[in-house]
C-alpha cells in the first residue's frame, strides 16, 4: 500500500484511511494538522485505489481491507490511532478490532455497522455512472455533483490528480473491480462489521454527519448495543461525504481525542 507520511517517525502514529473511490489525498489536511500537533501521521491508499496496487486476485471484500489495516498496525508495532471515512472507517474497525494491544483509538467519519440500504443506492449510482469514463473533467465534476451532492466545482483542474487516462477517456483512479456489485454492501460485509463492533475493545468515536444518507439514529443505537464504549459526536449541517470539505474541523475533533487516548 502507498502512503504519505507527515511529522516525526518516532512520534505516536495516526493512520488515515479514505472512503471508497477516494485516495489518501482526501485526508492530507487533517494529517498535516495532526503532524503539526506532534504526531506521526500516515495517509494510505487502500488496495485498488490511488497509487496502491490492484488486487491480483480481485479480492475487494471488506475482510481483505481489514487484513490490510491489521498488517499496517502490526508493521508499526507500537500504539496507534486509526481514522477512517466510509469504506476506510469500516476497514479500520475490522482490522483495528483485532489488535487491541496496539490500537488506542478508532475514529470513524460517518460509518457504522448498520447502514441505511437506500443510502447506498446513491453510491452505487455514482459508481455505475463512472464505469464508462469521461470525455472531460467537467463531465466528471457533473457526476460528483449529481450523485454525491457535492457542490459543483468551478475549477475542475484539481480532479486531474484523481483520474487516469485509458483509450482516450478519463477514469477515476481506482480498480473498476472495487465497485462490482458483490463488493458494494453485500451481506458478508454486514456480518464482518457486526462481529468487529462486538469484538473491539479499543475506544471508538463516531462522528455522525447530521444529514447522513447512510448512518441513521437507529444505526447509532445499534452500534452502541454492540460497542458499549462508543462515543458519538454530530457534525452539524453536513452529509455523508463531509470530510472532503471539513478536514480541518475534523482534525480539531481528532486532536481532542488523541490527547486523551494517545497522548504525546
N, C-alpha and C positions, 0 to 999 in steps of 0.2 A: 504494500500500500504506500502511496505517495503522501508525504506530509510536509507542511511548512512549520517551522519552529520559531518561537519568539521568546526572548528572555534568557535567563541563566540556566543552562542544562542541569546545574546542581540544585536548583530550587525545586520545591514541590511541584509536581506535574499536573496539568489540567488538559484533558483531551477533549477536543470538539469534533462532533460528528454531524454532518449535514443531512438534510432531508432528501428524499428520492427525487432524482432529476436535477439536484443541485451539485455543488462541488465544495471543496474545502474553502474556497474564497468567500462563501456566504458567511463564514464565521471570522473573517480576518479582523474586523474592527474590534469585536469582543476579545479576540485573542491578544491583540496588541494592548488593549486596556488591561487585560489580566497580567500580561508580562510587565507592563509599566508598574503594576502594583507589587511586583516582586516574584511572580510565579513563572514557571516554565510552561508556556502554552503551545500546544500542538494541534493543528487542524489537519484532518485526514480526508482524503478522497476515498470513499467507500469502494469496494470492489465493483468494477464495471462502470465507474463514474470518474469524471475528470481525467486525470493522468494515471490513475491506478490501472492495473491490468484487468482485462476482461477474463472472466472465469472460463477456463478451457473446457470445463465440464458443464458449463451453462447453469451452475447452481447459484441461484439468487434467492433462495428461500431465506426467511428470517434467521433460521438456525445457523446458516452459513455466515451471515453478517455478525451474529452473536459470537461465533467462534473467532472471527477476526478481531473483535474487540477484546475478547478474553486473551488472545495471543498478544495483543498490544500491552495489556496490563501485565501479563507475565514477563514480557520483554523488558518493560520498565523496571519491574521488580522492586517497587517502592510504593509508598502510599500515593494514591492518585485520586483525582476527581474526574468524573465523566459528565460531559454535557452533550445533549443531543436534541435535535429538532426532528419531529415526524419520524421517518424511517431511521434516522440516526439515533433518535431517542429510544425507539424500540430496540435497536441493536445494543445500545448502551445498557438498557435494562436487562436484556437477556444475557449478554456477556458479563456485565458487571455483577449480576446476581450470583455468579459462580465464583467470584473472588472476594468474599467478604473480608479476607485477611488484608487486602490491599486497597480496596475501593472505599474511600472515606465519604464520598458524596456522589449521588447520581441526580443530575438536574435536568429536567425534561421540559422542552418547549412544546406545549400543546399536543401531547400524545398520551394515551392511556391504553391499558389492555383491552378495554371495551370501547370501541369507537362506533360512531353513527354510520350505518351502512350507506345511507343515502348520501352522506358527505363524501364518501369515496368515489361516487359517480363522477363528480366534477374532476377529480384527479384522473380517473380513467379516461374521461373525455379529452382532457388536456394531452395525455399520452397518445391517444388514438389520433388526435388532430395533428400530432407532430410526426407520425410514422413516415409520411411521405417526404418529409423535409420541407424546406422553404426556399423560395427564389431569392428573397431579400431579408435583411434584418428587420425591416419594417413588418413583414409578414409574421415573423416570429414574435415581435412585440405585440402585434394584434392578438395572437393566440394567448399569450401570457395575460393580457388584459381581459380577454373574453372568458377564459376558463378558470383562471385563478383569482380573478377580482383585483389584480394589482393595478395601480394607476398606470395609464398609458404613458410609456416613456416618450419624452420629447426628443431626447438624444439617445439613439439606439446603438451608437458605436460601441458602447461597453459590452453589448451582448456578444460581440465577436469572439471574446476570450472564452465564451461558453459554448462555442459552436465548432464543428468540424466540417470540412468540405468533402463531398463524395459525389462523383458523377455530375458535377456542376451545380449541386444543390447544397444547402446548409442544413446540418443536423445538430441537435443538441449533443453535447459531449458525454454521452453515455452509451453503453451497450444496449441496442434495441431489445435484447432478450430480457433485460431487467424489468421491462414493462409488459411482459407477456401476462395474460390473464391468470395463469397459475401462480404468479408471484404477487398479485395485487389483492391483498386481503383474503387469502384462502382460509379455510377452517383450521388448517395446521398452524397458521400464524397466530390465530387467537389462542389456541391451546398452548403454544410456546410462551405467549405473553402472560397468560393466566398462571402458568407454572412459575415463570420468573418472578412475577409480582408476589406470589405466595412464598417464594424461596428467599427473596432478597432480605438481607439483614442490614445493609448499609442505609444511612439516611437517604431519603428520596424527597426531592422537591419538584412539584409540578407547577409550572407557570401556565395557567389556562388562559387562552385568548377569550375575552368576554363574548365575542361574536363568532366563536369557533363553529365551523361546519362539521367538525369531527368529534370533538370532546364535549359531551353534554353534562348536565348536572348528575344524571344517572351514571355516566361514565366515572365521575369523580367519586360518587358514593360506592360504586362497585370497587374501584381502585382502593379506597380506604378499607373496605372489608377484607381485601387480600393483603394489604400492606399497611398495618396499623400506624407505623411511624411516618406515613406520608404527610408532608406539609404542602398546602395548596395556596398559591397566590394568583391573583387575577390581573391580567394585562388589559386595562380598560380600553374600550372602543376600537378593538382590532380583531382581525380574523386569523385563521389558522397559520398563514404564512408570515406572521408579523415579524419574525426575527430578521427577515431580509431588510426591513426598513428601520427596525428599532434595535440594532445591535448594541448601541451604546447604552440604551436604557436597560437592556437585558444584562449587560456587563455589570451595571451597578447592583442589580439584584444578586448576580452570581458572586460578586466580591463580598457581599454581606454574608452569604452562606459559607464561602470559603474561609472567612475569618473565624467562623465557628467550628467548622468541621475539618479544615485542612490549614491550620494556622501556620504562618511563616515562622 
